[in-house]
């Protein structure tokens, strides 16, 4: 069945007592699949500017869903996402939603997303840009401040050089030691690379954990690894340290 690629940005759906926006993004993606609207390809997390003048719940990150929407069901995408967020966003949240076909996300939105990482932006700036580029951008709860992060999320995801994946096929189910070839064949991971840029060989083995989070580099889902510290005979590579991965 043919599909068309869409990006869905969401932001500020939580409060201090609730599950985070990452959980809602994964749940919404699963709901889209269950409804037959499309296939979830990945969910990426994008860190935005942390500043005293910006209201955020805990870390000021936004999420982007990468979805292959079944041709003929595109008109169902926005109503589904809107209804989900209205029903599931936590009390006190300022949920925002942005949706665009992959090919319709222009460079200007990627530039906007990059600026959201180190600049205090306004809701009005997001509204103006979305209007200029004819992108769906909505505030659904609270003061609609989530418009900024949801627009930034699709720009950063389209740019292909920012964020880490909180959902990708298979990454939440793997643990232990696996061959590189098997990881690439059974998950959504596209590249396994050392911190120096060296790609792991198909026959080599990687020590995984319950927190396996590929990052978005060169437009691909890249699993960052480091050579085993003690010449371990059981595996050649281990996951890069969490503090390194959290920097993306």
VMD Tcl script that draws the C-alpha trace (Angstrom):
set ca {
  {0.00 0.00 0.00}
  {1.45 3.35 -1.01}
  {2.07 6.10 1.50}
  {3.20 9.70 1.77}
  {5.72 10.81 4.35}
  {4.60 13.34 6.97}
  {6.25 14.98 9.96}
  {4.19 15.73 13.08}
  {5.64 18.05 15.70}
  {4.22 18.22 19.22}
  {5.29 20.19 22.26}
  {4.32 20.98 25.86}
  {1.68 18.30 26.42}
  {2.70 17.50 30.01}
  {2.91 18.87 33.52}
  {5.22 18.07 36.43}
  {3.02 15.19 37.64}
  {2.22 13.56 34.28}
  {4.04 11.37 31.80}
  {6.19 13.38 29.39}
  {5.58 14.48 25.82}
  {7.76 11.62 24.58}
  {5.30 9.12 26.00}
  {2.39 10.92 24.33}
  {4.24 11.03 21.02}
  {4.83 7.27 21.09}
  {1.25 6.61 22.15}
  {-0.15 8.84 19.42}
  {2.02 7.10 16.84}
  {0.76 3.71 17.96}
  {-2.80 5.04 17.72}
  {-2.25 6.20 14.15}
  {-1.12 2.69 13.26}
  {-4.04 1.03 15.04}
  {-6.45 3.31 13.19}
  {-4.86 2.32 9.89}
  {-3.99 5.93 9.05}
  {-0.30 5.32 8.65}
  {2.90 3.60 9.77}
  {5.12 5.12 12.42}
  {8.72 5.30 11.22}
  {10.30 7.03 14.20}
  {9.92 9.53 17.03}
  {12.76 11.96 17.64}
  {13.39 14.24 20.61}
  {14.85 17.70 20.04}
  {16.37 19.77 22.81}
  {15.42 23.46 22.70}
  {16.77 26.52 24.51}
  {16.65 26.43 28.29}
  {16.24 30.00 29.52}
  {14.55 31.64 32.49}
  {12.15 33.56 30.27}
  {10.89 30.39 28.54}
  {8.09 28.43 30.18}
  {8.69 24.66 30.06}
  {7.94 21.65 32.21}
  {11.32 20.01 32.82}
  {13.80 20.03 29.90}
  {12.20 22.11 27.10}
  {12.31 19.41 24.47}
  {9.87 18.84 21.64}
  {9.04 15.68 19.71}
  {8.64 14.83 16.04}
  {6.81 11.82 14.63}
  {7.90 10.55 11.21}
  {4.88 8.79 9.68}
  {4.11 7.13 6.35}
  {0.46 8.09 5.87}
  {-1.62 5.78 3.71}
  {-2.55 7.47 0.45}
  {-6.22 8.35 0.55}
  {-6.25 8.84 4.32}
  {-4.26 12.05 4.55}
  {-7.35 14.05 5.54}
  {-7.71 11.91 8.68}
  {-4.25 12.75 10.02}
  {-4.82 16.22 11.49}
  {-8.22 15.42 13.09}
  {-6.78 12.30 14.72}
  {-3.75 14.13 16.14}
  {-5.84 17.09 17.27}
  {-8.40 14.93 19.06}
  {-5.69 12.81 20.67}
  {-3.83 15.81 22.08}
  {-6.99 17.54 23.28}
  {-7.96 14.37 25.13}
  {-4.53 13.35 26.43}
  {-2.60 16.56 27.15}
  {-2.13 17.15 30.85}
  {-3.95 19.89 32.79}
  {-1.97 23.12 32.67}
  {-0.15 22.21 29.45}
  {0.27 24.49 26.43}
  {0.10 21.84 23.73}
  {1.11 22.67 20.19}
  {0.72 20.67 16.97}
  {2.44 21.11 13.61}
  {1.95 18.83 10.59}
  {3.59 18.94 7.17}
  {4.39 16.59 4.30}
  {8.10 15.78 4.31}
  {8.74 17.51 1.00}
  {6.87 20.64 2.11}
  {9.14 21.49 5.06}
  {11.34 24.30 3.70}
  {14.83 25.34 4.76}
  {13.33 28.36 6.55}
  {11.66 26.04 9.06}
  {14.89 24.13 9.66}
  {16.63 27.46 10.29}
  {13.83 28.34 12.71}
  {14.31 25.04 14.51}
  {18.03 25.66 14.89}
  {17.39 29.13 16.26}
  {15.02 27.62 18.86}
  {18.05 25.87 20.37}
  {19.76 29.09 21.45}
  {17.27 31.94 21.11}
  {14.13 33.04 22.95}
  {11.41 32.94 20.28}
  {7.82 34.14 20.34}
  {4.59 32.39 19.50}
  {3.93 35.12 16.97}
  {7.13 34.29 15.08}
  {6.05 30.65 14.78}
  {2.59 31.66 13.61}
  {4.00 34.05 11.01}
  {6.44 31.50 9.56}
  {3.87 28.69 9.46}
  {1.51 31.06 7.66}
  {4.17 32.09 5.15}
  {5.04 28.44 4.39}
  {1.43 27.19 4.51}
  {2.01 24.66 7.30}
  {-0.60 23.45 9.76}
  {0.27 24.92 13.16}
  {-2.20 24.89 16.06}
  {-2.26 25.68 19.74}
  {-4.57 23.25 21.49}
  {-4.35 23.92 25.23}
  {-3.28 26.72 27.56}
  {-1.67 29.79 26.03}
  {-0.70 27.90 22.83}
  {3.02 28.34 23.58}
  {3.65 24.82 22.28}
  {3.39 26.19 18.75}
  {7.03 27.27 18.95}
  {8.42 23.85 19.84}
  {6.15 21.88 17.53}
  {7.24 23.97 14.53}
  {10.88 23.75 15.60}
  {10.60 19.96 15.91}
  {9.62 19.39 12.29}
  {12.31 21.78 11.12}
  {15.03 20.02 13.12}
  {13.84 16.57 12.05}
  {13.79 17.64 8.39}
  {17.26 19.12 8.76}
  {18.56 15.67 9.70}
  {21.31 16.76 12.10}
  {19.68 17.06 15.50}
  {18.02 14.96 18.17}
  {17.84 11.41 19.41}
  {15.24 8.75 18.76}
  {12.96 7.86 21.64}
  {11.15 5.39 19.40}
  {12.43 3.49 16.41}
  {11.55 -0.01 15.33}
  {12.99 -2.49 17.83}
  {15.12 -0.19 19.97}
  {13.04 -0.60 23.11}
  {13.09 -4.39 22.89}
  {16.81 -5.06 22.41}
  {19.36 -5.75 25.13}
  {22.44 -7.87 25.65}
  {24.89 -8.54 22.81}
  {23.95 -8.47 19.12}
  {25.82 -8.63 15.83}
  {25.92 -5.42 13.83}
  {24.31 -7.16 10.84}
  {21.40 -8.35 12.99}
  {20.85 -4.92 14.52}
  {20.68 -3.31 11.10}
  {18.35 -6.01 9.78}
  {15.86 -6.14 12.64}
  {15.61 -2.53 13.89}
  {15.22 0.94 12.43}
  {18.90 1.70 13.12}
  {20.57 2.61 9.82}
  {24.22 3.15 10.79}
  {26.39 1.94 13.69}
  {29.36 4.24 14.10}
  {32.16 4.90 16.55}
  {32.67 8.37 17.99}
  {35.61 8.83 15.61}
  {33.38 8.13 12.60}
  {34.48 4.51 12.07}
  {31.57 2.30 10.99}
  {31.23 -1.02 12.78}
  {31.65 -4.09 10.60}
  {28.73 -6.43 9.97}
  {30.33 -9.33 11.88}
  {31.22 -7.29 14.97}
  {29.18 -7.40 18.15}
  {27.69 -4.61 20.23}
  {26.85 -4.63 23.93}
  {23.41 -2.99 24.26}
  {21.27 -1.86 27.19}
  {17.66 -1.02 27.93}
  {18.53 2.59 27.00}
  {19.53 2.24 23.35}
  {18.95 5.61 21.69}
  {20.21 6.26 18.14}
  {20.81 9.89 17.19}
  {19.91 11.76 14.01}
  {23.01 12.45 11.91}
  {23.35 12.95 8.16}
  {19.61 12.29 7.88}
  {20.00 8.77 9.31}
  {19.37 6.96 12.59}
  {22.91 6.43 13.87}
  {23.80 4.28 16.86}
  {26.89 5.76 18.49}
  {29.27 3.21 19.99}
  {32.70 3.04 21.58}
  {35.30 0.30 21.42}
  {35.12 -2.06 24.38}
  {37.34 -0.81 27.17}
  {38.87 -4.11 28.23}
  {39.28 -6.01 24.95}
  {36.25 -8.05 25.93}
  {36.11 -11.25 23.91}
  {32.30 -11.26 23.98}
  {31.76 -7.94 22.22}
  {33.70 -5.44 20.12}
  {31.69 -2.31 20.86}
  {29.62 -0.82 23.67}
  {27.08 1.98 23.58}
  {28.42 5.51 23.81}
  {27.96 6.99 27.28}
  {24.53 8.44 28.01}
  {25.92 11.93 28.59}
  {27.28 11.90 25.04}
  {23.98 10.74 23.51}
  {22.02 13.26 25.58}
  {24.02 16.00 23.91}
  {22.10 15.47 20.66}
}
mol new
graphics top color blue
foreach p $ca { graphics top sphere $p radius 0.5 }
foreach p [lrange $ca 0 end-1] q [lrange $ca 1 end] { graphics top cylinder $p $q radius 0.2 }
display resetview
